[in-house]
């Protein structure tokens, strides 16, 4: 499970708040440190199952939130909120290995699809990225069995931003806690 949410022209702490993270203070942590911090924050096993860490990197004009145990950024209402006055794109995979690409601009979901079924697109302009989808190997007019690699290639192709394994795993980044209700 993971969720990467890219938000243009919004600083990392504002992204943490927009995701609903608990940020009384903002430690700067690697993935391993964030996991240890999550275990400290949870008072018992039940709470440990309800809390996840989110870290946010600044990549030029973009901030990217990195959730490895939650999908908050992929929630449509959350993504629309993050996109108010700007734009935001989310790439996620849930525990059942189902993936999503979601793009919102100025508080409105523009396009959303599952790469396994790219023919089923939703949003105010579901065909916005048809050419780019085809360029990265997603066949928008047939079931293509696309992968996260192709979705991340689409994000890079359309928005010129990407995230590498070092940033996801090792970089020390502003961190907050997300609590499942």
Secondary structure, 3 states (H helix, E strand, C coil): CEEEEEEECCCHHHHHHHCCCECCCCCEECHHHHHHHHHHHCCCHHHHHHEEEEEEEEECCEEEEEECCCCHHHCHHHHHHHCCCCEEEEEEECCCCCEEEEEEECCEEEEEECHHHCCCEECCCCCCCHHHHHHCCCCCCCCCCCCHHHHHHHHHHHHCCCCCHHHHHCCCEEEEEEECC
